[in-house]
């Protein structure tokens, strides 16, 4: 896991036969405590020697080692101050707490701040050398589409001769750095370490998914973004934010705090249109400081309303043929991606590339190539051996499920079977809405386990079922996810499409407090093998 990598491993990369980039050898990491205090807004050194040198920052006491600053950040249920003694026992060189906290540091230097989450971000950025000041950082936010869009942008940057790293749901990767993700957007200290590690390995850009939770929790507060992109806003994470208004304002932080960066905004979304009004200047005048690139999926929208938009769109089972007008002229993109939601992702990528000053005609050629994103309408069947189509997708919100179900109709001529569930300990209000989406878009619905976590799987299924009532879909409940996938594949008729939704690329299932190996793609392939055997090994 990422947080098990030490500073030594992350921040001292192996040199290749070509040698390390100059930036690697010239990096200056670490801060004297007195200097560090000056880089944290509202901080004061309450006690201790300002010349103490800090080489790392951690909010998790289990990761602390000598030279580290331990930041006593509280979680949802536990005070961070409870872990100060543990951090000291592991060799912490200093401690950061909230002002007025009643905690004994056994003579260690102590920094006091008003806002601990914000201080964690600024302290981490400073100690790890402000890596996002050296990288061109692209942040993509939105309820749906972040993963696909970041991968498309990464591909366009690489084709343009740049060296982009990527941070998001599928992992944190650049060069020899290939780490599994712990969050869509890492904690502030982890993000600073990862960004520094990428910079030390010679990265030019960092393309990252920015979640609403990361924005609300101040994880990216000290990140300098060159481009921020907004895709859409639909119901999700209300277990965390409480209301759609709070959820929207969390997304807005990325743009309100953008500083000199540029923004790519989907003006089809009402919140995106509102964002454009809140930000200045409006419209697109070419790449420059604080530019806004407005994009839309609506054919015929006026150039006064959107700078990048489709002239024509053709959907087939083999992909999308998109002709778009842009500030660089008309582009033709023949993408292997499918579905209206991917038209949005493609246009967002074009807008981001324009703001990054990438040649858009070259980007169109990249987007016309095969760019596969794991767990996003990933096909598991073999067209030469199978008589059904089986797709795995990460869709886990009502809007995403609606869009994906609309898209999969293009794959086959028969019925659509949907295997899905809802995550436990997450927004319960969306469960019947997920059922409604499947009732609209599928012919057969199999309700099953997702990641139930601490909740009763049957209770989650029962919350989904009202949304399916009265719809056209035949409904079945099978809480064993492997069996649900097997039933869907074996029961499908030739020409049918099976969509396994909700978990996508995830190689695990969380039941109670236990994380078990489980991969929808593996289970789908196993079920397809059983189907072939039943058909006589065809």
N, C-alpha and C positions, 0 to 999 in steps of 0.2 A: 504494500500500500504506500501511497505517496508520503504520508506522515511518518513512515518508518525509515525514510531515507535521511541520512544525516546531512548536516551542513557540508561536511567534508566531501561526501559523495556528490551532492548536488552542485556545489560551488567550485569544485576542482575537477573539471571534465578531463577525460583522457584526450591527449593530443592524437590527431590522425596523422597519417603519413604526410599530409600536406601541411601539418603544423596547425597551431591554434591561431585564430585571428588576433591582430594586435590588441583589440579591446580586452581579450581574455587575459593577457599578460599585464595590462595596465590597470586592471580593475582595483578600485580602492573600496573595500568593504569594511564595515564596522564603524563605530563612533565612540568617542569619549562621552561619558555620561553627561557632562556639562553641555557639550555641543548638542547632544541628542535632545535634551530638555528644550533647547531653543527651537528645535524643529517640530515640536509637538504643541499645537495650539492649546493655550490655557494650562500648560504643565508647569510644575515647580518641583525643584529638588528639595524634598522635605527633610532629608537626612542623607549624609554620606559624602564620599570623596568624588568630586566632579571629574577627576582624572581617570577613574575606573573605565577600562575599555570594554565595550560591549560588542560581541561578535555574532550574536544571534538573538532572535526574538521568538518566544513561544507563548501561546495562551493555554496550552495543554501541558500540565506539570509533568506528565509522563515522558515528554520529549525533551525536557530541559537537560542541559549539560553545562559544565563550567564555561563561563564567558557569556552566558545567555541572560537576557532580561526576561523575567516572567511577568506576563501581563495578567492580572487577576480579573479577567472578564467573566461576568456571571452568565450562566445559561438560562434557559427557560425555567428550570426548576432548582438550580443549585447556585449558590454564591461562589464566585471565583476565589474569594478570600479564604475559603475552606482549604484550598490547595496550596497556599503559600508555604506551609511547613514542608509539604512534600517537595515543592520546587527547590526550597533551600537545601533539603537533604540530598537532592540530586546535583547540587553544585551551582545553583543560580548565582550570578554576580550582582544582580539588583532586582528590585521588585517594583512594579507599577500598580497602583491601586486607585480607587476612587477617593476623592478628597474626604477627609474625615473618617475613613474606614478604620475600624478598631481591629488592628492586626499587628502582631509582633513580628519583626523581620530579623531578630537576633543580630542586630548590628549591621545588617546589609543596607546598602544605599536604597532609598525609597523615593520614587517619583509619585506625586499626587496629581490627578487630573479631574476635571469635571465630567468628561465624556470618555469612558473607558473604551468602547468599541471604536470610536474615532481615533483615539490615541494609539490603539493597536495598529491601525492602518498607517498612521504617520510614522510611528516608531519603526515599523517593519520596513517601510519604504526607505527611511533614512539609513538604517543599519545595513540593508542590502544594496545600498548604492543608488537609490532612485532608478531602478532599471527601466521603468516605463517612461522616463525622460529620454532614455537612449533609444528605445524601441518606438516604432510607429504602431500605436495600439488601436485596433478596431474592436469596438464593443457592439454586440448585437443583442437586442432585447425584444421580447414579445412572448405572448403565451405559447404560440406554435411557430415552428420553422427555424428556430435558432441554430440547431445542429446542422441542418442541411445548408443554410445560408453561410455559416462560418466555413464549412468545408468547400463550398463553391468559391468563396473569396480566397481561401488558402490556395486552391488550385490555380486561380487566376494570377495571384501574386507569384507563385512558384514559376509559372510559365513566363512571367515577365522578368525573370531573372532575380527575383527577390528571395529571401530566406525566411519564410514565415513559420512561426510556431503556432500551435493551436491549443486552446484551453476550453474544455466544455464537457458535455455529458459523456462523450466517448473516450475521454482521457486527456492527458496533458502531454504533448509530443513535440519534440524537435530534435533532429539528429539522433544521438544515442540516448536521449532522454525520452522514455516511453513509459508513462506512469498511468495506472488506473485512476479514474476520477473518484473522489470522495464526495464532491458536490458539483453541481453544474458550474458554479463559480466558487473557487476555493475560499477558505477563510483568509483574512487579510495577510496574516503572517506567511501562510503557505503560498499564497499568490505572489507575494514579494520574492520569496525564495525561488519559485518556479520561474518567474520573469527574469530574475538575476541569472539563474542557471541557463536559460535560453540565450540571454545576452552574452554570457561568457562563452557560449558555444558558437557565437557568430550570427545569431538571428538578427534579421532586420526589422521584422514585424511580429506582433503578437495579435492573433485573431481570437477573440474570446466571446463565449456566451455570457451574457450578464443577466442573472435572474433577478426577479423583483425582491426576493428574500435577501440576496446579496446587497442590493441597493438599500433596502430598509435597515439592514444590519451594518451598514457602513463599510462593507468589505472592500469596495473599490474607491473609497473616498480619496485616497492618495494616488490613484492611478491617473495619469495624463492620457486622455484619449485624443487621437488624431481624428477619428471618425466614430460617431455613434449612430446606430441604425435602429429604427422602431418598425416592427413588423405588424403587430396586431395586439388587441387586448380583448380576451374573452374570459369567461369564468374559470378560475383556478386559484389555488392557494388561499382560499378564504378562511381556512383553518388557521392560517398565520396572520393574514392582514385584517380579517374581520369583515370588511366591506369592500365592494368594488371600487369605491372612492379612494380608500386607503391603498388598494392595490394599484390603481391608476397613478396616484401620487408617488408611489415608490418607483414606478417606471419613469415618471417625469424627472426624477432626480438626476438620471443619467444625462439629460439634456439641459436642465436648468443649471447644472454645475459644470457644463461642458467647457467653459472658458473659451480658449481660442480654437477649439476643434470645430469640425463640420458635422452636419447631421443629415442622414438619409431617412426620410419619413414617409410612411404609407398614408396617403391622404384619403384612401378609401375608408379607413377606420375612423369613426367619429373622434376618438381620442387623438389619433394622429393629426387630423385636421385642426383640432384644438391646440395641439402642440405647436403647429406651424404658426398659429396666431400668437402664441406666447413667446415665441422665439423671434429674434431679429438678427440680420435683415431677412426679408422674405424673398422667395424665388431663387433662381439659379443664375449667377453671373459668371460662372466659371470657377474652377477651384481657387479658393482664397480663404483667408481666415474667416471663421464663423459663417461659412456658406451653408445653405440648406438646399438639399436636392429632394424634391417632392416626386414620389413615384405612385403610380396607380395601375390597377389591372383593368380599368374600364376603357374599352375601345371607344374612340371618339371624344374623350375628355379633352377640354381645351388646353393648349399650352400655357394659358394663363393660370390654370388650376394645377397642372402637373407637368414636370419637366421631362419625365421619362414615363412612357405609357405604350401599350400595344396598339399597333395598326391592325394586326390580325392575329388570331390564335386558332390553331387547329389541334385537336386532341385525338390521338389514336392509342391503340394498345401498346404501341412501340415507343410512344413518347409525345413530345410537344413540339410543334412548329410555331415559333413565335417570331413575328416581325414587329420590331419596336422602334419608335422614334425617340431619339436621344439628342443631347446637345452636340454630339459628334456626328450626327446624321442617322440614317436608318440602319438598323442591325437586323440580321436574320440569324436566328438560333434554332437549331434542330436538336433538342435535348432528349436524351433517353429517359429523363424523369417524366412522371405522369401525374395528371391531376391539376385542377385549378389552383390548389394551394401551392404547387411548385411554380406556376406562372408568377405568383407573388414573390417566391424565393429567388427566381431568376432575375426579376426586375429589381429587387432589392440589391442583388449582387451587382448588377449593372450600375446602379446609383452609387454604391460604395466604391466600385472601381473608378467611376468618374471622379469622385472626390479624392481618391488616391492618385489621380493622374495616370492611371493605366490606360493604354490604348484600348478603346472599347471594341474596335473591330478584332483585335487580337483576343480580347476577353470573350467575344462571341464565339470565336473558334474553339476556345477552351470549353465553354459551356455547351458546345455542340458535341463534345467528346463524352466518353463514358466516365462519369464520376459517380462512384457507388458510395452510398452512405449506409453503414451497417444498421439494420433494424428499421430502415425507412422504406416501406413497401418493398422489402427484400424478398425476392422470389426463391422459394425452397424446392419447387418441383423441377423436374427435367422435362422440357417439352417433347423430347424425343422418346421418352419412356412412360410419361404419365398422361392420364386423360382428364385430370383436374388441375386447376391452378391454385397454388397455396402461397399466400403472402403473409409476412410478419411485419407489423408496424408498431411504432411506439405510441400511436395515438392514445392519449389518456385523458383528454378533455372532451366535453361535448362537441365543441366546434371542430376539433381535429378529427374526431370520429365521424362527424357529419361529412367533412370534406373527403376523407379517405374512402368512405363507403361510396360516395358519388364517383370517385375516381376508379374504383375497382370494377365498376360496371363495364368499363371499356375492355377489361381483360378477357371476359368470357361471354358466352351466349346464354348460359344457364342461370341457376339461382346463385345468390350470394349468401354464404354461411358466415356468421361472425361469432368468434369465441372471444369473450371479453369479461372483465370484472372491474373492480375499483379498489384502489389502495386503502388499507386500513390506516387509522390515525391521520387521515387527510380529510379535506373538505367534504363533509357528508351531504351537503346541499346539492352537489353535482351528480350524485348517484342516480336519482330518477331521471335527470337530464341525459345522462349517458344511455339509459334505457330508451328514452325517447329518440335519441339519435339512431340507435340500432333499429328501433321500430320503423323509422322512416326509411332507412337505407338497406336493410337486410331482409332476406326471405326466411332465414333460419337463424335464431339467436340461441347461443349456448352460454349461459351465465356461469362463471367459474371464479376461482380464486385469482387474485392478482398478487400483491404483497399484503396479506392481511395484517401483518405486524401483531399488535396486541389485541386486535378486535376479533370477535366471533365471525368467521367466514360466512356462516349462514345468515347472520344479521345484516352483513353487507349485501349479500345477494337479495335478501328481502327488501332492502332499501332501493335496489335497482328495479325490481319487478314492477312496481306501479307505473314506471315510465314505459314499460313494454305493453301494458294492458291496453287493449283496444287497437293495437297496431296490426299490421299485416303479417308480421313475422311469427313463425312457429317458435315457441319458447320451450327451452329445456334448461334445467339446472343440474350441473355436474361440478361439484366443488373440487374434485381432483383435476388439476389443470392438465396433466398429461393425458388423462382419460378423456377430458373434454376435447382436446386437440385430436386425439385418435378417433373419437366418435365423429367429429366433424369431417375428417378426411375420409373415413370409411363409408360414411352415409351419403357423401356427395355423389351426385350423378355425373356421368361424363359431360364435360363442358361447364361444370359448376366452378365457382370461385370460393375458396375458403380464406377468410381474413382472420388472423390471430392478432388481436390488438391489445395494446396496453404496456407491454414490457420491451418490445423491440430487441435491442442489442443486449439487454441485461442477461448475464450468465448466472443469475441467482434468483432465489425466491425467499422472501423474509416471512417466516411463520413464527409468531411469538417473538422471542428475542434471538432466534436462531436464523442464520443466513445459510441456506442450503443451495448446493449446485442445481441450477435449472436453467435451461435455454430453450425458448420457444422454437428456435430454428432446428435444434437437435431433435426435439420431440416431433416437429412437423416432418422431418426427414425420416424418422423412425416409423411414423404412421404411414407415410408414403410407401415405405418398404413393405409394410404389412398389406397395403392395398395392391401393390404389384404382385406379391405372393398369392393373394387371393384371386388375382386375375390370371394366374398361371405363369408368373414370372415375367410378364411383358415389360 
